[in-house]
Amino acid sequence: MTTATAEAPVTHRLTALDRCDACGARAYIAAQVGDSELLYCAHHGRKFEEKLRAVATDWHDETDRLEKVSTV
């Protein structure tokens, strides 16, 4: 017997209003550094990732949203 399990709905905390601190594009990455949250688009997040991860206390990455194709 198999049991169907419902997947938890995915919630994204970054919205279209969150903008990249480097260029103003939509942010998909948030890095917590000290008391500040830095927001980056996928391009700048990847560009600065190595240095940011060394000092960030939290790394939140929603770039997978860029690869999903809408079925609507």
Secondary structure, DSSP 8 states (H G I E B T S, - for coil): ------------S--TT-B-TTT-SB--EEEEETTEEEEE-HHHHHHHHHHHHHH-SEEEE-GGGGT-----
